[in-house]
């Protein structure tokens, strides 16, 4: 039976460590400030942004949310970002993805001032990640590294396999694991014999966006399995199949019309893995905690710099 890696408790630890730093900044200068741009009317994005704002307020940080309409242009978003870049009381600027299809997302992300890029997605900060020099790290993979560290899971010398090569999760995850001396393999949709490659992993990270794709066939017995995926399954038969007929999950489905499922088959992970992050409650909570940590750090760096 796998050890459950509890993301919510690690989130609480990280936020607790942020609190005195926020208080110190508020006492000596001002509370850190985060601005979020939420463009269009994507329900999931709106939910994520509400959680981010709530986390800011719980820590005593300032936040503001800009909500341009679905029809917003690239130029209008660039202006918004640039005006936030100029405002001294804003330490972090976050552009919630995905942006409406007419917008050039790469240009907008590039416009965020690197010192306010609390998502760690600006090319300059991605360069720092590659070079392993200090800078904000993308929140989800950084949160996973915190989880692994705090559960004392051995990384150095371990074989790690990351399934997914996105700029947001897969690539930074692989780099962070490599910097901690894991031997890392990155897999994607063209990888030959994916289950065989995954079975070599002491630490397996699934970040694919494919519900319950990673089964016991992909797992070395006793491996640490990190499930990044967030997928909504809206078929009762699928839910029954994935969760082995779990009455709780079927009741949740009957209440909500869908159930959240990761990229890993939860029943197989519980039986085969040594440690496992469930969905929900595993990786999800860590992302917001690391966003808060990155914002506090950006404020410390900026205020330290301006008062030196
Ligand atoms: P992307 O869609 O950007 O990337 C998915 C990656 O998975 C791609 O590299 C793709 O390969 C690979 N992939 C897809 N299907 C297969 C397959 N059958 N076999 C092998 N590889 C495959 O997704 P993201 O990285 O943005 O997100 C991944 C998942 O993590 C999603 O479910 C997302 O919702 C979730 N997520 C969760 C977060 C959290 O806080 N918990 C934060 C961010 C994301 P290829 O490149 O060849 O197409």
Boltz pocket constraint, residues with backbone or C-beta under 6 A from the ligand:
constraints:
  - pocket:
      binder: B
      contacts: [[A, 140], [A, 163], [A, 164], [A, 165], [A, 166], [A, 167], [A, 168], [A, 169], [A, 170], [A, 187], [A, 188], [A, 189], [A, 190], [A, 191], [A, 194], [A, 206], [A, 207], [A, 208], [A, 209], [A, 210], [A, 227], [A, 228], [A, 229], [A, 230], [A, 231], [A, 283], [A, 284], [A, 287]]
      max_distance: 6.0
